[in-house]
Every structure is written in structure tokens, then in C-alpha cells.
Amino acid sequence: MTDPLINFIKERRRSIGLTQKDLADRAGVGLRFIRDLEQGKESLRLDKVNQVLALFGHRMAPVAFRMEVDHEKG
């Protein structure tokens, strides 16, 4: 399954014709960070993710979800 954040960043970057380096420069983050982000690194600094998303008019925010809990029948 592909991560929606990764897809969003890649699609937006490509749609406006930016390289990873261009995006890094415009967002004020390192190229390595953009590469890690687009490759799905599991631990990234949220402030830097938001710096990148801000270029596209977005930011990370809490999203409601319901956790399913398995109950053992006893």
C-alpha cells in the first residue's frame, strides 16, 4: 500500500515541474530530507514535513479514525 503523503508530495512536485532539489531549496530543507520523505522513511521531523507541505498550501493535521479492538470471547 502506498502512503498518501508520499503520493501527494510526488504528484504535486512533478505537476509543477520541480526536481527534488528544487523542492528542497524552495522549502528550505535538505535534499536528503526530500529523498527520505519520498522514499517513505518512517521517522521524519513534522516541522520539516510541514515546511514542504506549506508550498502546496497544506499542513499535517490530526485525522479522526476508529481503532478496531478484538475482544476475546471468554
C-alpha positions as CSV (number, residue, x, y, z in Angstrom):
1,M,0.0,0.0,0.0
2,T,1.3,3.4,-0.9
3,D,1.4,6.3,1.6
4,P,-1.0,9.1,0.7
5,L,1.6,11.7,1.9
6,I,4.3,10.3,-0.4
7,N,1.9,10.3,-3.4
8,F,0.7,13.9,-2.6
9,I,4.3,15.3,-2.4
10,K,5.5,13.5,-5.5
11,E,2.5,14.3,-7.6
12,R,2.5,18.0,-6.6
13,R,6.2,18.3,-7.1
14,R,6.0,16.7,-10.6
15,S,2.9,18.6,-11.6
16,I,4.7,21.9,-11.2
17,G,7.9,20.6,-12.8
18,L,10.2,20.6,-9.7
19,T,13.1,18.3,-9.1
20,Q,13.7,17.0,-5.7
21,K,16.5,19.6,-5.4
22,D,14.2,22.4,-6.5
23,L,11.6,21.4,-3.9
24,A,14.2,21.1,-1.1
25,D,15.6,24.6,-2.0
26,R,12.1,26.2,-2.1
27,A,11.0,24.5,1.2
28,G,14.2,25.3,3.0
29,V,15.0,21.7,3.8
30,G,17.8,19.4,2.6
31,L,17.7,17.3,-0.5
32,R,18.3,14.2,1.7
33,F,15.1,15.1,3.6
34,I,13.1,15.2,0.4
35,R,14.5,11.9,-0.7
36,D,13.8,10.3,2.7
37,L,10.2,11.7,2.6
38,E,9.5,10.4,-1.0
39,Q,11.0,7.0,-0.2
40,G,8.8,6.6,2.8
41,K,11.2,6.9,5.7
42,E,9.2,6.2,8.8
43,S,10.6,8.8,11.1
44,L,10.7,12.4,9.8
45,R,10.5,15.7,11.6
46,L,7.0,17.0,11.4
47,D,8.1,20.6,11.3
48,K,10.1,19.9,8.1
49,V,7.2,17.9,6.6
50,N,5.0,21.0,7.2
51,Q,7.6,23.2,5.5
52,V,7.3,21.1,2.4
53,L,3.5,20.9,2.5
54,A,3.2,24.7,3.0
55,L,4.5,25.2,-0.5
56,F,1.3,23.4,-1.7
57,G,-1.0,25.2,0.8
58,H,-1.3,22.2,3.1
59,R,-0.1,21.0,6.5
60,M,-0.3,17.9,8.6
61,A,-3.2,17.7,10.9
62,P,-4.9,15.1,13.1
63,V,-7.4,12.9,11.3
64,A,-10.1,11.0,13.1
65,F,-10.1,7.3,12.8
66,R,-11.6,4.4,14.7
67,M,-9.4,1.7,16.0
68,E,-10.9,-1.8,15.9
69,V,-10.3,-3.7,19.0
70,D,-10.5,-7.5,19.1
71,H,-12.3,-8.8,22.1
72,E,-11.7,-12.4,23.2
73,K,-14.9,-14.4,23.9
74,G,-14.5,-16.0,27.2
